[in-house]
Amino acid sequence: MWKRVKDRIARLSLLRSLRVRIFLLLVIMGIIPGIVIRVVLLHNYEERAVNVRISEVSNQFKIIANHLIHYNYLQDTSSEVINAELDQIATLYDGRVLIINNSFRVIKDTYGISEGKTIISEEVMRCFKGENITYYDSEEGFIEMAIPIQRVSQEKGADMPVQGVLLSSISTDTIELTINILEKKAFLLEVVMALLILATSSAVSYFLLVPFHKVTRAISEVKEGYTDDALSVPDYEETEHIVDAFNQVLVRLRTLDQSRQEFVSNVSHELKTPLASMKVLADSLLMQEDASLELYQEFMTDIAEEIERENKIINDLLSLVKLDKTNGELNISTVDINELLELLMKRLRPIAQKQNIEVVLESNRPVTAEVDEVKITLALTNLVENAIKYNRQNGWVRVTLDADHQFFSVSVEDSGVGIPESEYEQIYERFYRVDKSHSREIGGTGLGLAITRNVILMHRGSIQVSSVEQEGTTFLVKIPLTYSK
């Protein structure tokens, strides 16, 4: 039982192979048309041969019918000429001929077994009405014909009475024999063609997939670390697309790996620096046995600042991890965006005042939207806080709120150091920082914009940046007024 299951799974896996599918497709496209052509040609030959035989025999019987009238054979069957003709044509076509008079009696049977008998059938009745009857039985292998015996009229359109019926059964054994010979030859030809098609299909399916094998080997080499070069398999346009896409992913992975390494280095430094400072301050206090109260307060204030710095780094890390784990989980509620921004600005103005930076909020209209208040506050706080941090002394930050019938927008402009245009796409990457030295001085971790972008995308919104170096930066956030999953 288990073996049968494994065999079935193996067969299904084999059918999933592109090479097997190409092979089967080529085989089907090669063999099936051959079979169809053989069947159609043989059928057409049979139909054509039967029609030719019917036409040939019909002409012969019409001549004999005229002779029957001429020799008055329907009244006197002793004519040796007619009897010889009937026997000859019956022998020629390996068939049987019956002559029926107008009393439906058989007056001549080339087999000599039905003479004197009466035959009344549908074919005979129709033939006495002037119809020529022809029927081909392919299974039994004979052609049955019924031809009226009547004098030929000299006047056009005049109907002469039918005096009798010439009823015959013609064998088609010669036609069947020819068809059988043709079928054997066609089958032999099909076998040869099938072998050639199988060999050709196998070779073609193999060579068609060689470039894909190259791609697989090249990717394996990259995976094993044997090469850091970009892949190149230009055999097909499709392999070029695959390789180009892989190279782009590879570049992004390497960039991400480099960013992660920088992040580990930066965060390690950021986490160690406050701890080192606190240890130095604590050791200094312990070494001074008679330290004054003022000195204790000064050192404890410095220690508290270092703790706050450490706490901020940890909070940023936890926020990013939390967003990753709860991606798509939003606590949506109807929020007054004007009030949210006013509270946000109120909390950040004391930080701005330390650098003498003016922070202004401009609300063009009342805005109410369906958002996750905690997460959207975190995202907008990061933008405004960055605008303050990366600003100049005596600079400014302007936050503008606006809305239309579908979205509300928040614009955060500053007079800061700006962002190079070449780094617009990278600033949202986790762990990435534009000015690493300046970011370290002000305690940045490179997580703020990554958190912000993540939150905005969770709200089905967008974020855009425009900047001029040494003049300032503008971030424009657009978020739907109504949340929809």
Secondary structure, 3 states (H helix, E strand, C coil): CHHHHHHHHHHHHHHCCHHHHHHHHHHHHHHHHHHHHHHHHHHHHHHHHHHHHHHHHHHHHHHHHHHHHHCCCCCCCCCHHHHHHHHHHHHHCCCEEEEEECCCEEEEECCCCCCCCECCCHHHHHHHCCCCEEEEECCCCEEEEEEEEECCCCCCCCCCCEEEEEEEEEECHHHHHHHHHHHHHHHHHHHHHHHHHHHHHHHHHHHHHHHHHHHHHHHHHHHHCCCCCCCCCCCCHHHHHHHHHHHHHHHHHHHHHHHHHHHHHHHHHHHHHHHHHHHHHHHHHHHCCCCCHHHHHHHHHHHHHHHHHHHHHHHHHHHHHHHHHCCCCCCEEEEEHHHHHHHHHHHHHHHHHHCCCEEEEEECCCCEEEEEHHHHHHHHHHHHHHHHHCCCCCCEEEEEEEECCCEEEEEEEECCCCCCHHHCCCCCCCCCCCCHHHHHHCCCCCCHHHHHHHHHHHCCCEEEEEEECCCEEEEEEEEECCCCC
